[in-house]
């Protein structure tokens, strides 16, 4: 909710897809099955593991599978939002919110506000 409040605070009466993006960009984390401490450990594990290994882990079981799914949360979240019929902006932001700013396909000004609110 804080991210959405911050976005609305900057943009005023923001468009609904932008607010939805603020609220739902991390929805893919639901499938990882990690609590707070697990996410801390996963973040540390991700820092020292290659992308290809993490993506391979995502299809597995146990803790490494959960770490892999945590790493892949942008894509899995985008797929969930797409399946639910979400706006294209909301889906794109879920997919791209972890990417470097120069690679975003959504409006750069809106993306900067969303990224700033998520820090």
PDB file as gemmi writes it, atoms N, CA and C in Angstrom:
CRYST1    1.000    1.000    1.000  90.00  90.00  90.00 P 1                      
ATOM      1  N   UNK A   1       0.815  -1.191   0.000  1.00  0.00           N  
ATOM      2  CA  UNK A   1       0.000   0.000   0.000  1.00  0.00           C  
ATOM      3  C   UNK A   1       0.862   1.260   0.000  1.00  0.00           C  
ATOM      4  N   UNK A   2       2.023   1.213   0.667  1.00  0.00           N  
ATOM      5  CA  UNK A   2       2.877   2.393   0.731  1.00  0.00           C  
ATOM      6  C   UNK A   2       3.317   2.824  -0.656  1.00  0.00           C  
ATOM      7  N   UNK A   3       3.696   1.870  -1.491  1.00  0.00           N  
ATOM      8  CA  UNK A   3       4.147   2.205  -2.841  1.00  0.00           C  
ATOM      9  C   UNK A   3       3.018   2.915  -3.589  1.00  0.00           C  
ATOM     10  N   UNK A   4       1.803   2.403  -3.503  1.00  0.00           N  
ATOM     11  CA  UNK A   4       0.670   3.017  -4.195  1.00  0.00           C  
ATOM     12  C   UNK A   4       0.387   4.413  -3.636  1.00  0.00           C  
ATOM     13  N   UNK A   5       0.432   4.569  -2.329  1.00  0.00           N  
ATOM     14  CA  UNK A   5       0.212   5.901  -1.724  1.00  0.00           C  
ATOM     15  C   UNK A   5       1.271   6.885  -2.200  1.00  0.00           C  
ATOM     16  N   UNK A   6       2.518   6.429  -2.260  1.00  0.00           N  
ATOM     17  CA  UNK A   6       3.598   7.304  -2.719  1.00  0.00           C  
ATOM     18  C   UNK A   6       3.417   7.684  -4.187  1.00  0.00           C  
ATOM     19  N   UNK A   7       2.997   6.741  -5.006  1.00  0.00           N  
ATOM     20  CA  UNK A   7       2.766   7.020  -6.421  1.00  0.00           C  
ATOM     21  C   UNK A   7       1.653   8.049  -6.574  1.00  0.00           C  
ATOM     22  N   UNK A   8       0.557   7.854  -5.882  1.00  0.00           N  
ATOM     23  CA  UNK A   8      -0.559   8.798  -5.952  1.00  0.00           C  
ATOM     24  C   UNK A   8      -0.121  10.160  -5.396  1.00  0.00           C  
ATOM     25  N   UNK A   9       0.735  10.152  -4.372  1.00  0.00           N  
ATOM     26  CA  UNK A   9       1.233  11.404  -3.819  1.00  0.00           C  
ATOM     27  C   UNK A   9       2.042  12.204  -4.825  1.00  0.00           C  
ATOM     28  N   UNK A  10       2.766  11.528  -5.687  1.00  0.00           N  
ATOM     29  CA  UNK A  10       3.585  12.212  -6.705  1.00  0.00           C  
ATOM     30  C   UNK A  10       2.762  12.561  -7.939  1.00  0.00           C  
ATOM     31  N   UNK A  11       1.954  11.625  -8.393  1.00  0.00           N  
ATOM     32  CA  UNK A  11       1.237  11.807  -9.657  1.00  0.00           C  
ATOM     33  C   UNK A  11      -0.138  12.433  -9.490  1.00  0.00           C  
ATOM     34  N   UNK A  12      -0.603  12.578  -8.262  1.00  0.00           N  
ATOM     35  CA  UNK A  12      -1.956  13.074  -8.060  1.00  0.00           C  
ATOM     36  C   UNK A  12      -2.950  11.977  -8.377  1.00  0.00           C  
ATOM     37  N   UNK A  13      -3.952  12.338  -9.118  1.00  0.00           N  
ATOM     38  CA  UNK A  13      -4.995  11.365  -9.483  1.00  0.00           C  
ATOM     39  C   UNK A  13      -4.458  10.461 -10.588  1.00  0.00           C  
ATOM     40  N   UNK A  14      -3.618   9.522 -10.195  1.00  0.00           N  
ATOM     41  CA  UNK A  14      -2.948   8.636 -11.154  1.00  0.00           C  
ATOM     42  C   UNK A  14      -3.945   7.747 -11.869  1.00  0.00           C  
ATOM     43  N   UNK A  15      -3.566   7.343 -13.059  1.00  0.00           N  
ATOM     44  CA  UNK A  15      -4.400   6.411 -13.805  1.00  0.00           C  
ATOM     45  C   UNK A  15      -4.465   5.078 -13.059  1.00  0.00           C  
ATOM     46  N   UNK A  16      -5.589   4.430 -13.168  1.00  0.00           N  
ATOM     47  CA  UNK A  16      -5.808   3.159 -12.479  1.00  0.00           C  
ATOM     48  C   UNK A  16      -4.731   2.112 -12.779  1.00  0.00           C  
ATOM     49  N   UNK A  17      -4.289   1.918 -14.044  1.00  0.00           N  
ATOM     50  CA  UNK A  17      -3.249   0.918 -14.307  1.00  0.00           C  
ATOM     51  C   UNK A  17      -1.924   1.219 -13.604  1.00  0.00           C  
ATOM     52  N   UNK A  18      -1.625   2.504 -13.410  1.00  0.00           N  
ATOM     53  CA  UNK A  18      -0.383   2.872 -12.723  1.00  0.00           C  
ATOM     54  C   UNK A  18      -0.498   2.521 -11.242  1.00  0.00           C  
ATOM     55  N   UNK A  19      -1.632   2.814 -10.640  1.00  0.00           N  
ATOM     56  CA  UNK A  19      -1.846   2.456  -9.232  1.00  0.00           C  
ATOM     57  C   UNK A  19      -1.859   0.938  -9.082  1.00  0.00           C  
ATOM     58  N   UNK A  20      -2.495   0.244 -10.018  1.00  0.00           N  
ATOM     59  CA  UNK A  20      -2.493  -1.226  -9.983  1.00  0.00           C  
ATOM     60  C   UNK A  20      -1.064  -1.762 -10.087  1.00  0.00           C  
ATOM     61  N   UNK A  21      -0.254  -1.141 -10.932  1.00  0.00           N  
ATOM     62  CA  UNK A  21       1.147  -1.555 -11.065  1.00  0.00           C  
ATOM     63  C   UNK A  21       1.881  -1.366  -9.743  1.00  0.00           C  
ATOM     64  N   UNK A  22       1.610  -0.260  -9.073  1.00  0.00           N  
ATOM     65  CA  UNK A  22       2.242  -0.002  -7.774  1.00  0.00           C  
ATOM     66  C   UNK A  22       1.844  -1.063  -6.752  1.00  0.00           C  
ATOM     67  N   UNK A  23       0.590  -1.453  -6.776  1.00  0.00           N  
ATOM     68  CA  UNK A  23       0.089  -2.432  -5.815  1.00  0.00           C  
ATOM     69  C   UNK A  23       0.499  -3.865  -6.145  1.00  0.00           C  
ATOM     70  N   UNK A  24       0.600  -4.194  -7.421  1.00  0.00           N  
ATOM     71  CA  UNK A  24       0.705  -5.593  -7.839  1.00  0.00           C  
ATOM     72  C   UNK A  24       2.034  -5.998  -8.456  1.00  0.00           C  
ATOM     73  N   UNK A  25       3.013  -5.112  -8.525  1.00  0.00           N  
ATOM     74  CA  UNK A  25       4.250  -5.442  -9.227  1.00  0.00           C  
ATOM     75  C   UNK A  25       4.983  -6.643  -8.636  1.00  0.00           C  
ATOM     76  N   UNK A  26       4.805  -6.932  -7.371  1.00  0.00           N  
ATOM     77  CA  UNK A  26       5.475  -8.071  -6.729  1.00  0.00           C  
ATOM     78  C   UNK A  26       4.568  -9.280  -6.528  1.00  0.00           C  
ATOM     79  N   UNK A  27       3.433  -9.334  -7.223  1.00  0.00           N  
ATOM     80  CA  UNK A  27       2.477 -10.420  -7.024  1.00  0.00           C  
ATOM     81  C   UNK A  27       3.098 -11.787  -7.295  1.00  0.00           C  
ATOM     82  N   UNK A  28       4.096 -11.854  -8.135  1.00  0.00           N  
ATOM     83  CA  UNK A  28       4.751 -13.122  -8.432  1.00  0.00           C  
ATOM     84  C   UNK A  28       5.467 -13.737  -7.246  1.00  0.00           C  
ATOM     85  N   UNK A  29       5.742 -12.945  -6.231  1.00  0.00           N  
ATOM     86  CA  UNK A  29       6.400 -13.479  -5.031  1.00  0.00           C  
ATOM     87  C   UNK A  29       5.496 -14.426  -4.252  1.00  0.00           C  
ATOM     88  N   UNK A  30       4.202 -14.359  -4.507  1.00  0.00           N  
ATOM     89  CA  UNK A  30       3.270 -15.254  -3.808  1.00  0.00           C  
ATOM     90  C   UNK A  30       3.596 -16.718  -4.056  1.00  0.00           C  
ATOM     91  N   UNK A  31       4.080 -17.033  -5.234  1.00  0.00           N  
ATOM     92  CA  UNK A  31       4.363 -18.411  -5.596  1.00  0.00           C  
ATOM     93  C   UNK A  31       5.669 -18.960  -5.051  1.00  0.00           C  
ATOM     94  N   UNK A  32       6.449 -18.131  -4.381  1.00  0.00           N  
ATOM     95  CA  UNK A  32       7.750 -18.607  -3.909  1.00  0.00           C  
ATOM     96  C   UNK A  32       7.652 -19.335  -2.569  1.00  0.00           C  
ATOM     97  N   UNK A  33       6.642 -19.053  -1.788  1.00  0.00           N  
ATOM     98  CA  UNK A  33       6.470 -19.746  -0.522  1.00  0.00           C  
ATOM     99  C   UNK A  33       7.517 -19.419   0.527  1.00  0.00           C  
ATOM    100  N   UNK A  34       8.047 -18.205   0.489  1.00  0.00           N  
ATOM    101  CA  UNK A  34       9.062 -17.800   1.465  1.00  0.00           C  
ATOM    102  C   UNK A  34       8.500 -16.741   2.402  1.00  0.00           C  
ATOM    103  N   UNK A  35       8.820 -16.867   3.668  1.00  0.00           N  
ATOM    104  CA  UNK A  35       8.490 -15.836   4.633  1.00  0.00           C  
ATOM    105  C   UNK A  35       9.592 -14.785   4.644  1.00  0.00           C  
ATOM    106  N   UNK A  36       9.538 -13.904   5.610  1.00  0.00           N  
ATOM    107  CA  UNK A  36      10.495 -12.802   5.683  1.00  0.00           C  
ATOM    108  C   UNK A  36      11.932 -13.294   5.763  1.00  0.00           C  
ATOM    109  N   UNK A  37      12.221 -14.194   6.675  1.00  0.00           N  
ATOM    110  CA  UNK A  37      13.600 -14.689   6.806  1.00  0.00           C  
ATOM    111  C   UNK A  37      14.035 -15.465   5.569  1.00  0.00           C  
ATOM    112  N   UNK A  38      13.131 -16.221   4.998  1.00  0.00           N  
ATOM    113  CA  UNK A  38      13.448 -16.949   3.778  1.00  0.00           C  
ATOM    114  C   UNK A  38      13.790 -16.009   2.634  1.00  0.00           C  
ATOM    115  N   UNK A  39      13.087 -14.875   2.564  1.00  0.00           N  
ATOM    116  CA  UNK A  39      13.370 -13.888   1.523  1.00  0.00           C  
ATOM    117  C   UNK A  39      14.732 -13.235   1.740  1.00  0.00           C  
ATOM    118  N   UNK A  40      15.097 -13.031   2.988  1.00  0.00           N  
ATOM    119  CA  UNK A  40      16.426 -12.480   3.283  1.00  0.00           C  
ATOM    120  C   UNK A  40      17.505 -13.447   2.807  1.00  0.00           C  
ATOM    121  N   UNK A  41      17.358 -14.706   3.162  1.00  0.00           N  
ATOM    122  CA  UNK A  41      18.331 -15.714   2.747  1.00  0.00           C  
ATOM    123  C   UNK A  41      18.319 -15.860   1.229  1.00  0.00           C  
ATOM    124  N   UNK A  42      17.144 -15.836   0.620  1.00  0.00           N  
ATOM    125  CA  UNK A  42      17.045 -15.950  -0.833  1.00  0.00           C  
ATOM    126  C   UNK A  42      17.762 -14.792  -1.517  1.00  0.00           C  
ATOM    127  N   UNK A  43      17.607 -13.595  -1.000  1.00  0.00           N  
ATOM    128  CA  UNK A  43      18.278 -12.427  -1.578  1.00  0.00           C  
ATOM    129  C   UNK A  43      19.788 -12.602  -1.549  1.00  0.00           C  
ATOM    130  N   UNK A  44      20.301 -13.125  -0.447  1.00  0.00           N  
ATOM    131  CA  UNK A  44      21.742 -13.385  -0.352  1.00  0.00           C  
ATOM    132  C   UNK A  44      22.168 -14.485  -1.316  1.00  0.00           C  
ATOM    133  N   UNK A  45      21.370 -15.530  -1.427  1.00  0.00           N  
ATOM    134  CA  UNK A  45      21.686 -16.631  -2.343  1.00  0.00           C  
ATOM    135  C   UNK A  45      21.662 -16.152  -3.792  1.00  0.00           C  
ATOM    136  N   UNK A  46      20.710 -15.313  -4.125  1.00  0.00           N  
ATOM    137  CA  UNK A  46      20.580 -14.795  -5.488  1.00  0.00           C  
ATOM    138  C   UNK A  46      21.811 -13.980  -5.871  1.00  0.00           C  
ATOM    139  N   UNK A  47      22.326 -13.222  -4.908  1.00  0.00           N  
ATOM    140  CA  UNK A  47      23.484 -12.361  -5.188  1.00  0.00           C  
ATOM    141  C   UNK A  47      24.703 -13.156  -5.639  1.00  0.00           C  
ATOM    142  N   UNK A  48      24.804 -14.399  -5.200  1.00  0.00           N  
ATOM    143  CA  UNK A  48      25.972 -15.196  -5.540  1.00  0.00           C  
ATOM    144  C   UNK A  48      25.705 -16.335  -6.506  1.00  0.00           C  
ATOM    145  N   UNK A  49      24.578 -16.282  -7.216  1.00  0.00           N  
ATOM    146  CA  UNK A  49      24.189 -17.387  -8.089  1.00  0.00           C  
ATOM    147  C   UNK A  49      23.882 -16.858  -9.486  1.00  0.00           C  
ATOM    148  N   UNK A  50      24.266 -17.603 -10.496  1.00  0.00           N  
ATOM    149  CA  UNK A  50      24.041 -17.158 -11.873  1.00  0.00           C  
ATOM    150  C   UNK A  50      22.553 -17.184 -12.220  1.00  0.00           C  
ATOM    151  N   UNK A  51      22.203 -16.330 -13.174  1.00  0.00           N  
ATOM    152  CA  UNK A  51      20.827 -16.251 -13.658  1.00  0.00           C  
ATOM    153  C   UNK A  51      20.353 -17.609 -14.174  1.00  0.00           C  
ATOM    154  N   UNK A  52      21.183 -18.292 -14.942  1.00  0.00           N  
ATOM    155  CA  UNK A  52      20.765 -19.576 -15.522  1.00  0.00           C  
ATOM    156  C   UNK A  52      20.497 -20.616 -14.432  1.00  0.00           C  
ATOM    157  N   UNK A  53      21.315 -20.604 -13.389  1.00  0.00           N  
ATOM    158  CA  UNK A  53      21.095 -21.538 -12.279  1.00  0.00           C  
ATOM    159  C   UNK A  53      19.797 -21.208 -11.556  1.00  0.00           C  
ATOM    160  N   UNK A  54      19.567 -19.935 -11.293  1.00  0.00           N  
ATOM    161  CA  UNK A  54      18.347 -19.519 -10.597  1.00  0.00           C  
ATOM    162  C   UNK A  54      17.099 -19.883 -11.404  1.00  0.00           C  
ATOM    163  N   UNK A  55      17.159 -19.661 -12.701  1.00  0.00           N  
ATOM    164  CA  UNK A  55      16.020 -20.021 -13.553  1.00  0.00           C  
ATOM    165  C   UNK A  55      15.790 -21.531 -13.562  1.00  0.00           C  
ATOM    166  N   UNK A  56      16.862 -22.308 -13.533  1.00  0.00           N  
ATOM    167  CA  UNK A  56      16.728 -23.766 -13.464  1.00  0.00           C  
ATOM    168  C   UNK A  56      16.121 -24.179 -12.126  1.00  0.00           C  
ATOM    169  N   UNK A  57      16.562 -23.536 -11.054  1.00  0.00           N  
ATOM    170  CA  UNK A  57      16.022 -23.846  -9.728  1.00  0.00           C  
ATOM    171  C   UNK A  57      14.519 -23.598  -9.648  1.00  0.00           C  
ATOM    172  N   UNK A  58      14.020 -22.599 -10.381  1.00  0.00           N  
ATOM    173  CA  UNK A  58      12.614 -22.195 -10.266  1.00  0.00           C  
ATOM    174  C   UNK A  58      11.643 -23.344 -10.499  1.00  0.00           C  
ATOM    175  N   UNK A  59      12.041 -24.320 -11.295  1.00  0.00           N  
ATOM    176  CA  UNK A  59      11.167 -25.460 -11.562  1.00  0.00           C  
ATOM    177  C   UNK A  59      11.342 -26.597 -10.570  1.00  0.00           C  
ATOM    178  N   UNK A  60      12.222 -26.397  -9.613  1.00  0.00           N  
ATOM    179  CA  UNK A  60      12.521 -27.472  -8.676  1.00  0.00           C  
ATOM    180  C   UNK A  60      11.721 -27.418  -7.388  1.00  0.00           C  
ATOM    181  N   UNK A  61      12.113 -28.311  -6.492  1.00  0.00           N  
ATOM    182  CA  UNK A  61      11.436 -28.435  -5.205  1.00  0.00           C  
ATOM    183  C   UNK A  61      12.349 -27.915  -4.111  1.00  0.00           C  
ATOM    184  N   UNK A  62      11.835 -27.878  -2.921  1.00  0.00           N  
ATOM    185  CA  UNK A  62      12.624 -27.494  -1.760  1.00  0.00           C  
ATOM    186  C   UNK A  62      13.008 -26.025  -1.761  1.00  0.00           C  
ATOM    187  N   UNK A  63      13.993 -25.726  -0.914  1.00  0.00           N  
ATOM    188  CA  UNK A  63      14.386 -24.330  -0.728  1.00  0.00           C  
ATOM    189  C   UNK A  63      14.939 -23.715  -2.014  1.00  0.00           C  
ATOM    190  N   UNK A  64      15.767 -24.459  -2.744  1.00  0.00           N  
ATOM    191  CA  UNK A  64      16.322 -23.881  -3.967  1.00  0.00           C  
ATOM    192  C   UNK A  64      15.219 -23.589  -4.986  1.00  0.00           C  
ATOM    193  N   UNK A  65      14.197 -24.407  -5.038  1.00  0.00           N  
ATOM    194  CA  UNK A  65      13.062 -24.128  -5.921  1.00  0.00           C  
ATOM    195  C   UNK A  65      12.367 -22.838  -5.530  1.00  0.00           C  
ATOM    196  N   UNK A  66      12.192 -22.630  -4.229  1.00  0.00           N  
ATOM    197  CA  UNK A  66      11.556 -21.398  -3.751  1.00  0.00           C  
ATOM    198  C   UNK A  66      12.424 -20.181  -4.059  1.00  0.00           C  
ATOM    199  N   UNK A  67      13.747 -20.333  -3.917  1.00  0.00           N  
ATOM    200  CA  UNK A  67      14.662 -19.237  -4.248  1.00  0.00           C  
ATOM    201  C   UNK A  67      14.559 -18.918  -5.744  1.00  0.00           C  
ATOM    202  N   UNK A  68      14.547 -19.935  -6.562  1.00  0.00           N  
ATOM    203  CA  UNK A  68      14.415 -19.727  -8.004  1.00  0.00           C  
ATOM    204  C   UNK A  68      13.121 -19.029  -8.365  1.00  0.00           C  
ATOM    205  N   UNK A  69      12.020 -19.424  -7.739  1.00  0.00           N  
ATOM    206  CA  UNK A  69      10.736 -18.775  -8.010  1.00  0.00           C  
ATOM    207  C   UNK A  69      10.725 -17.339  -7.494  1.00  0.00           C  
ATOM    208  N   UNK A  70      11.392 -17.090  -6.388  1.00  0.00           N  
ATOM    209  CA  UNK A  70      11.516 -15.721  -5.868  1.00  0.00           C  
ATOM    210  C   UNK A  70      12.264 -14.866  -6.889  1.00  0.00           C  
ATOM    211  N   UNK A  71      13.355 -15.385  -7.422  1.00  0.00           N  
ATOM    212  CA  UNK A  71      14.131 -14.667  -8.424  1.00  0.00           C  
ATOM    213  C   UNK A  71      13.294 -14.389  -9.676  1.00  0.00           C  
ATOM    214  N   UNK A  72      12.495 -15.348 -10.081  1.00  0.00           N  
ATOM    215  CA  UNK A  72      11.698 -15.236 -11.310  1.00  0.00           C  
ATOM    216  C   UNK A  72      10.352 -14.549 -11.099  1.00  0.00           C  
ATOM    217  N   UNK A  73      10.142 -13.935  -9.942  1.00  0.00           N  
ATOM    218  CA  UNK A  73       8.830 -13.366  -9.639  1.00  0.00           C  
ATOM    219  C   UNK A  73       8.342 -12.311 -10.632  1.00  0.00           C  
ATOM    220  N   UNK A  74       9.199 -11.518 -11.283  1.00  0.00           N  
ATOM    221  CA  UNK A  74       8.647 -10.554 -12.235  1.00  0.00           C  
ATOM    222  C   UNK A  74       7.894 -11.225 -13.387  1.00  0.00           C  
ATOM    223  N   UNK A  75       8.477 -12.265 -13.957  1.00  0.00           N  
ATOM    224  CA  UNK A  75       7.818 -12.941 -15.078  1.00  0.00           C  
ATOM    225  C   UNK A  75       6.582 -13.702 -14.618  1.00  0.00           C  
ATOM    226  N   UNK A  76       6.681 -14.405 -13.503  1.00  0.00           N  
ATOM    227  CA  UNK A  76       5.507 -15.162 -13.043  1.00  0.00           C  
ATOM    228  C   UNK A  76       4.378 -14.219 -12.637  1.00  0.00           C  
ATOM    229  N   UNK A  77       4.719 -13.088 -12.044  1.00  0.00           N  
ATOM    230  CA  UNK A  77       3.700 -12.101 -11.690  1.00  0.00           C  
ATOM    231  C   UNK A  77       3.024 -11.527 -12.927  1.00  0.00           C  
ATOM    232  N   UNK A  78       3.820 -11.229 -13.951  1.00  0.00           N  
ATOM    233  CA  UNK A  78       3.254 -10.708 -15.194  1.00  0.00           C  
ATOM    234  C   UNK A  78       2.297 -11.717 -15.816  1.00  0.00           C  
ATOM    235  N   UNK A  79       2.662 -12.985 -15.772  1.00  0.00           N  
ATOM    236  CA  UNK A  79       1.781 -14.022 -16.324  1.00  0.00           C  
ATOM    237  C   UNK A  79       0.471 -14.105 -15.547  1.00  0.00           C  
ATOM    238  N   UNK A  80       0.544 -13.994 -14.230  1.00  0.00           N  
ATOM    239  CA  UNK A  80      -0.672 -13.994 -13.409  1.00  0.00           C  
ATOM    240  C   UNK A  80      -1.571 -12.805 -13.747  1.00  0.00           C  
ATOM    241  N   UNK A  81      -0.959 -11.637 -13.864  1.00  0.00           N  
ATOM    242  CA  UNK A  81      -1.732 -10.430 -14.171  1.00  0.00           C  
ATOM    243  C   UNK A  81      -2.342 -10.494 -15.568  1.00  0.00           C  
ATOM    244  N   UNK A  82      -1.577 -11.026 -16.520  1.00  0.00           N  
ATOM    245  CA  UNK A  82      -2.090 -11.210 -17.878  1.00  0.00           C  
ATOM    246  C   UNK A  82      -3.307 -12.128 -17.866  1.00  0.00           C  
ATOM    247  N   UNK A  83      -3.187 -13.240 -17.152  1.00  0.00           N  
ATOM    248  CA  UNK A  83      -4.283 -14.212 -17.078  1.00  0.00           C  
ATOM    249  C   UNK A  83      -5.526 -13.610 -16.427  1.00  0.00           C  
ATOM    250  N   UNK A  84      -5.308 -12.659 -15.525  1.00  0.00           N  
ATOM    251  CA  UNK A  84      -6.425 -12.009 -14.838  1.00  0.00           C  
ATOM    252  C   UNK A  84      -7.032 -10.876 -15.661  1.00  0.00           C  
ATOM    253  N   UNK A  85      -6.424 -10.570 -16.815  1.00  0.00           N  
ATOM    254  CA  UNK A  85      -6.962  -9.519 -17.678  1.00  0.00           C  
ATOM    255  C   UNK A  85      -6.530  -8.119 -17.276  1.00  0.00           C  
ATOM    256  N   UNK A  86      -5.415  -8.002 -16.608  1.00  0.00           N  
ATOM    257  CA  UNK A  86      -4.928  -6.685 -16.194  1.00  0.00           C  
ATOM    258  C   UNK A  86      -4.514  -5.842 -17.388  1.00  0.00           C  
ATOM    259  N   UNK A  87      -4.482  -4.553 -17.180  1.00  0.00           N  
ATOM    260  CA  UNK A  87      -4.053  -3.602 -18.197  1.00  0.00           C  
ATOM    261  C   UNK A  87      -2.616  -3.898 -18.638  1.00  0.00           C  
ATOM    262  N   UNK A  88      -2.306  -3.619 -19.892  1.00  0.00           N  
ATOM    263  CA  UNK A  88      -0.977  -3.889 -20.439  1.00  0.00           C  
ATOM    264  C   UNK A  88       0.124  -3.151 -19.668  1.00  0.00           C  
ATOM    265  N   UNK A  89      -0.144  -1.937 -19.196  1.00  0.00           N  
ATOM    266  CA  UNK A  89       0.854  -1.199 -18.417  1.00  0.00           C  
ATOM    267  C   UNK A  89       1.176  -1.946 -17.125  1.00  0.00           C  
ATOM    268  N   UNK A  90       0.158  -2.395 -16.433  1.00  0.00           N  
ATOM    269  CA  UNK A  90       0.335  -3.114 -15.167  1.00  0.00           C  
ATOM    270  C   UNK A  90       1.143  -4.392 -15.382  1.00  0.00           C  
ATOM    271  N   UNK A  91       0.823  -5.119 -16.438  1.00  0.00           N  
ATOM    272  CA  UNK A  91       1.537  -6.359 -16.761  1.00  0.00           C  
ATOM    273  C   UNK A  91       2.995  -6.053 -17.088  1.00  0.00           C  
ATOM    274  N   UNK A  92       3.214  -5.041 -17.922  1.00  0.00           N  
ATOM    275  CA  UNK A  92       4.584  -4.697 -18.327  1.00  0.00           C  
ATOM    276  C   UNK A  92       5.415  -4.272 -17.121  1.00  0.00           C  
ATOM    277  N   UNK A  93       4.839  -3.478 -16.219  1.00  0.00           N  
ATOM    278  CA  UNK A  93       5.616  -3.033 -15.053  1.00  0.00           C  
ATOM    279  C   UNK A  93       5.955  -4.212 -14.145  1.00  0.00           C  
ATOM    280  N   UNK A  94       5.033  -5.126 -13.957  1.00  0.00           N  
ATOM    281  CA  UNK A  94       5.338  -6.321 -13.149  1.00  0.00           C  
ATOM    282  C   UNK A  94       6.513  -7.083 -13.766  1.00  0.00           C  
ATOM    283  N   UNK A  95       6.521  -7.206 -15.084  1.00  0.00           N  
ATOM    284  CA  UNK A  95       7.576  -7.936 -15.787  1.00  0.00           C  
ATOM    285  C   UNK A  95       8.910  -7.189 -15.737  1.00  0.00           C  
ATOM    286  N   UNK A  96       8.890  -5.868 -15.773  1.00  0.00           N  
ATOM    287  CA  UNK A  96      10.105  -5.074 -15.967  1.00  0.00           C  
ATOM    288  C   UNK A  96      10.615  -4.338 -14.733  1.00  0.00           C  
ATOM    289  N   UNK A  97       9.911  -4.397 -13.625  1.00  0.00           N  
ATOM    290  CA  UNK A  97      10.263  -3.525 -12.505  1.00  0.00           C  
ATOM    291  C   UNK A  97      11.640  -3.794 -11.898  1.00  0.00           C  
ATOM    292  N   UNK A  98      12.210  -4.944 -12.143  1.00  0.00           N  
ATOM    293  CA  UNK A  98      13.556  -5.246 -11.646  1.00  0.00           C  
ATOM    294  C   UNK A  98      14.640  -4.906 -12.672  1.00  0.00           C  
ATOM    295  N   UNK A  99      14.241  -4.542 -13.884  1.00  0.00           N  
ATOM    296  CA  UNK A  99      15.189  -4.237 -14.952  1.00  0.00           C  
ATOM    297  C   UNK A  99      15.822  -2.861 -14.744  1.00  0.00           C  
ATOM    298  N   UNK A 100      16.979  -2.630 -15.355  1.00  0.00           N  
ATOM    299  CA  UNK A 100      17.576  -1.288 -15.314  1.00  0.00           C  
ATOM    300  C   UNK A 100      16.663  -0.281 -16.025  1.00  0.00           C  
ATOM    301  N   UNK A 101      16.693   0.954 -15.581  1.00  0.00           N  
ATOM    302  CA  UNK A 101      15.766   1.969 -16.092  1.00  0.00           C  
ATOM    303  C   UNK A 101      15.820   2.145 -17.601  1.00  0.00           C  
ATOM    304  N   UNK A 102      16.930   1.993 -18.229  1.00  0.00           N  
ATOM    305  CA  UNK A 102      17.019   2.176 -19.673  1.00  0.00           C  
ATOM    306  C   UNK A 102      16.315   1.116 -20.487  1.00  0.00           C  
ATOM    307  N   UNK A 103      15.889   0.028 -19.858  1.00  0.00           N  
ATOM    308  CA  UNK A 103      15.275  -1.071 -20.605  1.00  0.00           C  
ATOM    309  C   UNK A 103      13.763  -1.158 -20.421  1.00  0.00           C  
ATOM    310  N   UNK A 104      13.173  -0.229 -19.706  1.00  0.00           N  
ATOM    311  CA  UNK A 104      11.721  -0.264 -19.492  1.00  0.00           C  
ATOM    312  C   UNK A 104      10.984   0.087 -20.770  1.00  0.00           C  
ATOM    313  N   UNK A 105       9.897  -0.632 -21.035  1.00  0.00           N  
ATOM    314  CA  UNK A 105       9.079  -0.346 -22.216  1.00  0.00           C  
ATOM    315  C   UNK A 105       7.936   0.609 -21.900  1.00  0.00           C  
ATOM    316  N   UNK A 106       7.645   0.809 -20.626  1.00  0.00           N  
ATOM    317  CA  UNK A 106       6.546   1.698 -20.230  1.00  0.00           C  
ATOM    318  C   UNK A 106       7.041   3.142 -20.193  1.00  0.00           C  
ATOM    319  N   UNK A 107       6.121   4.063 -20.091  1.00  0.00           N  
ATOM    320  CA  UNK A 107       6.450   5.485 -20.022  1.00  0.00           C  
ATOM    321  C   UNK A 107       7.509   5.711 -18.941  1.00  0.00           C  
ATOM    322  N   UNK A 108       8.628   6.305 -19.335  1.00  0.00           N  
ATOM    323  CA  UNK A 108       9.778   6.460 -18.435  1.00  0.00           C  
ATOM    324  C   UNK A 108       9.439   7.298 -17.202  1.00  0.00           C  
ATOM    325  N   UNK A 109       8.641   8.345 -17.356  1.00  0.00           N  
ATOM    326  CA  UNK A 109       8.295   9.195 -16.205  1.00  0.00           C  
ATOM    327  C   UNK A 109       7.484   8.415 -15.181  1.00  0.00           C  
ATOM    328  N   UNK A 110       6.513   7.654 -15.658  1.00  0.00           N  
ATOM    329  CA  UNK A 110       5.704   6.843 -14.748  1.00  0.00           C  
ATOM    330  C   UNK A 110       6.551   5.760 -14.099  1.00  0.00           C  
ATOM    331  N   UNK A 111       7.421   5.139 -14.880  1.00  0.00           N  
ATOM    332  CA  UNK A 111       8.291   4.080 -14.354  1.00  0.00           C  
ATOM    333  C   UNK A 111       9.235   4.633 -13.288  1.00  0.00           C  
ATOM    334  N   UNK A 112       9.770   5.823 -13.490  1.00  0.00           N  
ATOM    335  CA  UNK A 112      10.654   6.420 -12.489  1.00  0.00           C  
ATOM    336  C   UNK A 112       9.903   6.677 -11.183  1.00  0.00           C  
ATOM    337  N   UNK A 113       8.673   7.133 -11.289  1.00  0.00           N  
ATOM    338  CA  UNK A 113       7.856   7.351 -10.079  1.00  0.00           C  
ATOM    339  C   UNK A 113       7.590   6.033  -9.370  1.00  0.00           C  
ATOM    340  N   UNK A 114       7.242   4.998 -10.136  1.00  0.00           N  
ATOM    341  CA  UNK A 114       6.991   3.683  -9.543  1.00  0.00           C  
ATOM    342  C   UNK A 114       8.250   3.131  -8.899  1.00  0.00           C  
ATOM    343  N   UNK A 115       9.375   3.212  -9.592  1.00  0.00           N  
ATOM    344  CA  UNK A 115      10.626   2.680  -9.050  1.00  0.00           C  
ATOM    345  C   UNK A 115      11.032   3.455  -7.805  1.00  0.00           C  
ATOM    346  N   UNK A 116      10.887   4.762  -7.829  1.00  0.00           N  
ATOM    347  CA  UNK A 116      11.231   5.571  -6.657  1.00  0.00           C  
ATOM    348  C   UNK A 116      10.380   5.241  -5.450  1.00  0.00           C  
ATOM    349  N   UNK A 117       9.104   4.984  -5.681  1.00  0.00           N  
ATOM    350  CA  UNK A 117       8.191   4.644  -4.581  1.00  0.00           C  
ATOM    351  C   UNK A 117       8.492   3.269  -4.005  1.00  0.00           C  
ATOM    352  N   UNK A 118       9.112   2.407  -4.783  1.00  0.00           N  
ATOM    353  CA  UNK A 118       9.392   1.028  -4.354  1.00  0.00           C  
ATOM    354  C   UNK A 118      10.729   0.910  -3.634  1.00  0.00           C  
ATOM    355  N   UNK A 119      11.492   1.953  -3.558  1.00  0.00           N  
ATOM    356  CA  UNK A 119      12.811   1.886  -2.904  1.00  0.00           C  
ATOM    357  C   UNK A 119      12.678   1.959  -1.407  1.00  0.00           C  
TER     358      UNK A 119                                                      
END                                                                             
